[in-house]
């Protein structure tokens, strides 16, 4: 009989409140440049973030280059002067990065859920597309690092979601076959489709919609058939 012995999680948008943290960081960054925060300005930032991050994930540009491009795309239309040399662009992005980091926070139920899963005997792991240093730092700052057994970042394992190999690497690190893993994430393609292609069960969560009050019930419901 099939069992689920491990639960893997995406990080940003699933356990870590990237959108909320970034919104606070963006507003502070914009104000420091004399830009009035607005819904339109924030949308522009998040759109550029998603597009350029995907280019980095695909290996088309470096991690620093995707950051520089975000500044060059977003700031000039908002009336902000942007330096034209890489070092100055990096220094400017660090102003945003500091404001973002100061606002880092997990979702309210993340720690409680991880503790409960560990108490119930499940192994837990993180699979996240991102820089290893930054993603691990997020986990440490928010108090989640010691609540999981395994952390796999795309930079460290050399594979990114939705690549089947990324999910297989997570299962290997957890010491559990993919068929005995449940994966929880907020992206239908990167998280759910990728996990299912690797032979895992998966559940899609929506922190801005039907799971705004928490994801514990959805995770428990997904585990119930094998409990």
C-alpha angles and dihedrals in degrees: 000000000000117000135190109222101160138043121204124195139200110228114212111062092005109059100355120057097228095160094051093044093046093048091057091045093048094050092051092046093049092050091051087058094047093255118136109230113242139164090253093052091048092049089052091052095048092046092052091044092054095044096046094041089055090053089053092046089053091052095246096121138014124263091251092047093056088054093049092049091053090058093046092050100043109033107052095057087052091055098255122137113239125200117238101217124082097234093054091046090052091051091049092050090051088064088061092040092056092049090047093049092050088058098048113136139157122231110271095252100041099094093042091052094048092049091049093050091049091048089053092054102257122138112229133205144172125229112184137165106229150076110317094223095050097043094049089046090055090053093049096045092048094045096244100110096083092046096068131063098214138026118195119181124187090236093055100042095037094232131092133206130293088036109111088224091063091058092044088053090053091051091048092051090048090050092234131113113251090244089064094053133090116203123205123198146140100233119081095207105030097040112022103030091041093050094046091049087056091053097259128129112242142194127201116219129193114202092182095050135018094002097045089120094051144301100238095098092050092050092048091049090052091050095045098087090060099035 
